[in-house]
């Protein structure tokens, strides 16, 4: 009877406390719904970003083999290799590609060499002006190339470097050097100085320590600087367009402009075929050093405490 008499009171207490408890308790469904909406928004943003990169590539492939290409991303109405045959000539592809390889390859070699020599003292020695110098280098990378082209063009005219391959190579290397020095210095900081000191103990000079100890150990970083510099120069249109006048010296980044005719006419098929050929050297360069890039830095066990 005592148990039976306590039941209504307990029920009444539970009923009175129920609304307050329900107000205080979290709602799992609402939290799950909010998290789901956030994931869907993130997935949608990634899909839009992916589409912005993939759709132009799909258009390149379709238009390059289409008999009647247009600006629409659609399967080819008919398959043909005529677009590639039209652009695979000395005047349109081979000579400009060779010029691009000479320009970008030489400038990249100069850039990484100068960047390694400049980054070494910045990484290994502490001076009063090291940080202001690095900040100045970082600031110089923010300057748009169009802001310096007018005085550079005037200077090149005065010193007879206009319309020369070596003059354009020098300027391409110079324009890419600040960011290359910044990257190279950061990668060089990851190599323990104790390894370099051991090389000095064995009689190596600073140049031998740099070329035989530091650079081999920072191979992935050196590859990153090389690839980044080459890609930036390979896609540079404005500098060769301003400094090179002779048609037989123009690189592929400038000769691609010939597919845009007068009155808005564009050879879409040939433009797509040439773009695929133009992208091939960069892809091959990345494939050749992709394994090196994946090596990473694991130098922690190279020095025992």
C-alpha positions, 0 to 999 in steps of 0.5 A: 500500500505504501508503494501504491500511495507513493506512485501518484506523488512520484508521477506528479513530481515527474510531470511537473519537472518534465517541461523544465527538463525537456527545455534544458536537454539538448536536441540531438536531431537539431545538432546533427542537422546543423552538422549535416548542413555544414558538411553539405555546404563544404562538399558543395564548395569543393565540388564547385572548386573541382568543377572550375578546374576540371571543366576547362580540362575536359573542354581541352580534350573534347575540342582538340579532337572535335571536327566542329569545336566551340566554346561549349563543353560537350562530347565531340560531334565527330573525331579527328586528328586534324587539329593536331596535324595543323599545329605540329609545324615548325612555325606554330609549335616546334620553334616556339616550344624550343624557344620556351625551353631555352628561355625557361630552362636557362632562367630556372638554372640561374634562379635556383643557383643564385637562390641557393647561394643567397639562401645559404648565408641567410640560413646559416649566419645571424646578422643585424640586417638579415630579417629586414633583408628577408622582409624586403625580399618578401615585399618585392614578390608582391610587386606586379610585373606590370609596374616595373616593365616600363622602366625595364623596357627603357633600360633594355633599349639603352643597353641594347638588350631588347629583342635578345634571348639572353636579356629576357633570360636575365630578367625572367631569372631576376623576377623569380629570384626573390620568392625562390630565395625565400623558399630556399632559405626556409627549406635550408633551415630544416637541415641540421647545422651539425651535419655541415660542421661535421663536413667542415671537420673533415676539411670541406669548404663552405661551398663543398658543404653546400653542394655535397651535404646541404643541397642533397639533403634538401632535395625535395625542397630544391625540387619544389623551388625548381618546379615552381620557378619553371612553371611560373616562367613557362606560363609568363606571357607579358615579359617575352611579349614586351622584350622580344620582337622577332617572331622567330624568337617568341616562346610558346606562351606568346605564339599561342596568341596567333590562334586568336584572329581578327574580329573575334574569330578563334580557332578553337580546335587548334587552340585546344590542341596547342594548349595540350602540347604546351602543357606537356613539358610541365607535366613531364617535369612534374612526373619525373621529380614526383617521387623526389617530391614525396620523399620529404624531410626526415633529418631528425635521426641524422644527429644524435643528441 
